[in-house]
Amino acid sequence: MVSAITMTNANEAIGITRAAMKAGMPVAISFTVETDGRLPTGQSLADAICEVDIVTGKAPAYYMINCAHPTHFEGALKAGEAWTTRIHGVRANASTKSHAELDESTTLDAGDPSDLGRRYLNLRQAFPTMRVLGGCCGTDHRHAKAICEACVPPRALSA
């Protein structure tokens, strides 16, 4: 499977999807957004996913969101909208800071692992197709543990 992470615009996602199609490979596209829930180009996440799907005949196996804190994109997702069912994963940043703020930081902002875990649970409850869960910038074992504790049933963790 081809995995395209931190896509900043629909055109690059379309290009990677077409290349994967030509190679006969399934592809997952993961967009990043700014603090306003929009791609760096200003395009909405909904419009980017719909554009890639229209141009490629829904070729991506699924979409993800990565390299942004959930507070940056929670407001862009509307439960019940068809396009959100195409999102199957999240790899969020630990920090609530913007990309620009993180670029200027001289120290790592590890954020709040417990809060991140709760936000993943809320996303999973609102959007059940989100099954691929992980971390991006600033996350570590504490964040992974908090996400698992929040999202994985206790019985499954002990197995």
DAPERA-V477069 format. One record per residue. N is the residue number from 1. RES is the residue in one letter. SS is DSSP state (hx for helix, st for strand, lp for the rest). OMEGA is omega in degrees with one decimal (none if undefined). Layout:
BEGIN
n->N res->RES ss->SS omega->OMEGA
n->N res->RES ss->SS omega->OMEGA
END
This chain:
BEGIN
n->1 res->M ss->lp omega->174.8
n->2 res->V ss->st omega->178.6
n->3 res->S ss->st omega->180.0
n->4 res->A ss->st omega->-172.5
n->5 res->I ss->st omega->176.0
n->6 res->T ss->st omega->175.8
n->7 res->M ss->st omega->-176.5
n->8 res->T ss->lp omega->178.7
n->9 res->N ss->lp omega->-176.7
n->10 res->A ss->hx omega->-177.2
n->11 res->N ss->hx omega->179.3
n->12 res->E ss->hx omega->177.1
n->13 res->A ss->hx omega->177.1
n->14 res->I ss->hx omega->179.3
n->15 res->G ss->hx omega->179.1
n->16 res->I ss->hx omega->178.4
n->17 res->T ss->hx omega->179.1
n->18 res->R ss->hx omega->178.7
n->19 res->A ss->hx omega->178.5
n->20 res->A ss->hx omega->178.2
n->21 res->M ss->hx omega->-179.1
n->22 res->K ss->hx omega->179.3
n->23 res->A ss->hx omega->-179.3
n->24 res->G ss->lp omega->-177.3
n->25 res->M ss->lp omega->171.1
n->26 res->P ss->lp omega->-177.3
n->27 res->V ss->st omega->171.3
n->28 res->A ss->st omega->-179.5
n->29 res->I ss->st omega->179.6
n->30 res->S ss->st omega->179.4
n->31 res->F ss->st omega->169.6
n->32 res->T ss->lp omega->179.4
n->33 res->V ss->lp omega->175.2
n->34 res->E ss->lp omega->-176.2
n->35 res->T ss->lp omega->178.7
n->36 res->D ss->lp omega->179.1
n->37 res->G ss->lp omega->-179.8
n->38 res->R ss->st omega->174.3
n->39 res->L ss->lp omega->178.0
n->40 res->P ss->lp omega->177.7
n->41 res->T ss->lp omega->-176.0
n->42 res->G ss->lp omega->179.9
n->43 res->Q ss->lp omega->177.0
n->44 res->S ss->st omega->177.0
n->45 res->L ss->hx omega->178.3
n->46 res->A ss->hx omega->-178.7
n->47 res->D ss->hx omega->179.7
n->48 res->A ss->hx omega->179.7
n->49 res->I ss->hx omega->179.9
n->50 res->C ss->hx omega->178.7
n->51 res->E ss->hx omega->179.3
n->52 res->V ss->hx omega->179.5
n->53 res->D ss->hx omega->-179.6
n->54 res->I ss->hx omega->-175.8
n->55 res->V ss->hx omega->-174.6
n->56 res->T ss->hx omega->-179.0
n->57 res->G ss->lp omega->-179.4
n->58 res->K ss->lp omega->-176.9
n->59 res->A ss->lp omega->179.6
n->60 res->P ss->lp omega->177.4
n->61 res->A ss->lp omega->176.7
n->62 res->Y ss->st omega->177.9
n->63 res->Y ss->st omega->174.0
n->64 res->M ss->st omega->171.7
n->65 res->I ss->st omega->178.4
n->66 res->N ss->st omega->176.3
n->67 res->C ss->lp omega->174.8
n->68 res->A ss->lp omega->177.4
n->69 res->H ss->lp omega->179.5
n->70 res->P ss->hx omega->178.2
n->71 res->T ss->hx omega->179.4
n->72 res->H ss->hx omega->-174.7
n->73 res->F ss->hx omega->-179.4
n->74 res->E ss->hx omega->-178.7
n->75 res->G ss->hx omega->-179.9
n->76 res->A ss->hx omega->-177.9
n->77 res->L ss->lp omega->178.5
n->78 res->K ss->lp omega->180.0
n->79 res->A ss->lp omega->178.5
n->80 res->G ss->lp omega->177.3
n->81 res->E ss->lp omega->-172.1
n->82 res->A ss->hx omega->-176.1
n->83 res->W ss->hx omega->-178.3
n->84 res->T ss->hx omega->177.6
n->85 res->T ss->hx omega->178.2
n->86 res->R ss->hx omega->-179.7
n->87 res->I ss->st omega->-176.7
n->88 res->H ss->st omega->-178.3
n->89 res->G ss->st omega->178.2
n->90 res->V ss->st omega->170.9
n->91 res->R ss->st omega->-172.0
n->92 res->A ss->st omega->171.0
n->93 res->N ss->lp omega->176.4
n->94 res->A ss->lp omega->-173.6
n->95 res->S ss->lp omega->173.3
n->96 res->T ss->lp omega->-179.3
n->97 res->K ss->lp omega->176.2
n->98 res->S ss->lp omega->175.8
n->99 res->H ss->hx omega->180.0
n->100 res->A ss->hx omega->178.7
n->101 res->E ss->hx omega->179.0
n->102 res->L ss->hx omega->178.6
n->103 res->D ss->hx omega->-178.5
n->104 res->E ss->hx omega->-176.8
n->105 res->S ss->lp omega->175.2
n->106 res->T ss->lp omega->176.9
n->107 res->T ss->lp omega->179.4
n->108 res->L ss->lp omega->173.8
n->109 res->D ss->lp omega->-177.0
n->110 res->A ss->lp omega->177.6
n->111 res->G ss->lp omega->-177.7
n->112 res->D ss->lp omega->-177.4
n->113 res->P ss->hx omega->-178.7
n->114 res->S ss->hx omega->177.8
n->115 res->D ss->hx omega->178.9
n->116 res->L ss->hx omega->177.4
n->117 res->G ss->hx omega->178.7
n->118 res->R ss->hx omega->179.3
n->119 res->R ss->hx omega->175.2
n->120 res->Y ss->hx omega->178.8
n->121 res->L ss->hx omega->179.0
n->122 res->N ss->hx omega->177.2
n->123 res->L ss->hx omega->-179.7
n->124 res->R ss->hx omega->-179.7
n->125 res->Q ss->hx omega->-179.7
n->126 res->A ss->hx omega->-175.1
n->127 res->F ss->lp omega->-174.2
n->128 res->P ss->lp omega->177.3
n->129 res->T ss->lp omega->179.6
n->130 res->M ss->lp omega->-176.3
n->131 res->R ss->lp omega->179.0
n->132 res->V ss->st omega->-174.5
n->133 res->L ss->st omega->179.7
n->134 res->G ss->st omega->-177.8
n->135 res->G ss->st omega->176.5
n->136 res->C ss->lp omega->-172.6
n->137 res->C ss->lp omega->175.4
n->138 res->G ss->lp omega->-179.7
n->139 res->T ss->lp omega->178.0
n->140 res->D ss->lp omega->-176.3
n->141 res->H ss->hx omega->178.9
n->142 res->R ss->hx omega->179.1
n->143 res->H ss->hx omega->178.6
n->144 res->A ss->hx omega->178.7
n->145 res->K ss->hx omega->-179.2
n->146 res->A ss->hx omega->177.9
n->147 res->I ss->hx omega->179.1
n->148 res->C ss->hx omega->-179.3
n->149 res->E ss->hx omega->-179.8
n->150 res->A ss->hx omega->-168.6
n->151 res->C ss->hx omega->-177.4
n->152 res->V ss->lp omega->179.3
n->153 res->P ss->lp omega->-177.6
n->154 res->P ss->hx omega->-179.3
n->155 res->R ss->hx omega->-179.4
n->156 res->A ss->hx omega->179.9
n->157 res->L ss->hx omega->-177.0
n->158 res->S ss->hx omega->-177.3
n->159 res->A ss->lp omega->none
END
